[in-house]
Amino acid sequence: MLVIALFMSAGIASTAWAKSERNLAKAACITGAGTWDGGTSAGGAAARAVVAAKPFSDLTAAKDNELRKVVRAVVNDPDSQSAVHAFGAWCKKHFSTVAKVSAGNYEVSLLSRKSG
């Protein structure tokens, strides 16, 4: 009985953790849609402040490998068009029914990017 109880509590805990990670990811995707709407300036403090806080900071240790990879890329360089685009693609794939996510551009403005 004790073994069954331990397995059940572990299963419930992992399910709750997965749901929590999904909720964090959804929040990050919604925040990202508003942050990288095509008008975000490269080098701007706004995008850096967004990725320094939750839920992005928590998702850098996500169990989902693909999510962890795209979030870390955005956290490391929130001005990178390729990182922002990859994050947006992940969001649209996983939260296509969320209107703000599906309509999001996930772009760093071409006019504001630093020129080489």
Sequence and secondary structure as in RCSB ss.txt:
>XXXX:A:sequence
MLVIALFMSAGIASTAWAKSERNLAKAACITGAGTWDGGTSAGGAAARAVVAAKPFSDLTAAKDNELRKVVRAVV
NDPDSQSAVHAFGAWCKKHFSTVAKVSAGNYEVSLLSRKSG
>XXXX:A:secstr
 HHHHHHHHHHHHHHHHHHHHHHHHHHHHHHHHHHSEEEE TT HHHHHHHHSTTHHHHTT SSHHHHHHHHHHH
H TT HHHHHHHHHHHHHH TTSHHHHH   EE TTTS   
